[in-house]
């Protein structure tokens, strides 16, 4: 199905490379989940391929690939290993947004582009136990205090995905001097910066989304790289967040492929042939493909609109709608796949039970479902008020 959305030779070339490497990634996927291992070898393979720098604009030495390519590539990776896809997806999305929106000074962007080309990985560290998701607008408990020409940061961040592989942590803190939230670029080797291995969950077990601990971490004043006017998530969501639903779409596709193969090959002695001949199985398979087609067309159409600068400004809640729709569709698809396979899908050695656990993690990635519904309702109410004037 995904090949329908390939439009360029560059996309085709990268898909070929990712599929070749992905076949190797798939071999370790069960072990990554079973033992909660971070897929470091997979991540380093992607770094060596140059995958982690493709979102850099060509002016900075990258390939200038956009949101559409990100969705295409991340969906492909997730079919082989969801932990690898989600982990590297955050790096892809952060880099893409930084350079698209020019969120930093030119000097900082030039510096960081060179770091990325040399293999540096980054993720935002913004969630905290007391505030929850930063998209809800909570004030971080992590503080940044000015001392001379430096900032001193203290606090603890949760859900720091890919923490063992990150070179930089783009970390939010309350800047007391300015009474607002700022983001600091922190290198992994700074004194006082450590990772507390707290990640012990039943889904996406290999993402190593541990706690980042900052104990009087001192950085140069220039490392305060962002001072947003509004909390992240208060405006329209960036299209680069589509790496999240793309990941779960890939998992859903993997579940679908497994279920179709099972239906075509499982032949109980009560039947004269495979279970794929049964009307109830065909009903479930049809519903799965219907949901996949709907989800895929939605995510790729919004990604394409986002990449078109003349249309991007017209987007309001579409990115959030994609995340809500695709994630919930993925959950339903995996559930139907398990109904086709039956009790065998619950065996620990069966990939469907892993897919089922992994897609549910999407409910807790931003933006959350309730926020999306609330924003849609608010937009409808305000639109009617505006039209009534």
Secondary structure, DSSP 4 states (H G I P E B T S, - for coil): -GGGG--SHHHHHHHHHHHHHHHHHHHHHHHHHHHT---HHHHHHHHHHTGGGTTS-GGGTS----HHHHHHHHHHHHHH-HHHHHHHHHHHHHHHHHHHHT-S-HHHHHHHHHHHHTT--EEEE--BTTTB-GGGTPPPS-EEEEETTEEEEEEEEEEETTTTT-SEEEEEEEETTTTEEEEEEEETTSTTEEEE-----SSSTTS--EEEEEEEEEEEGGGEEE--SS-TTSSPPPGGGHHHHHHHHHHHHHHHHHHHHHHHH---TTSSS-GGGSHHHHHHHHHHHHHHHHHHHHHHHHHHHHHSHHHHTT-SSHHHHHHHHHHHHHHHHHHHHHHHHGGGGGSTTSHHHHHHHHHHGGGGSSSPHHHHHHHHHHHHHHHHHHHH-
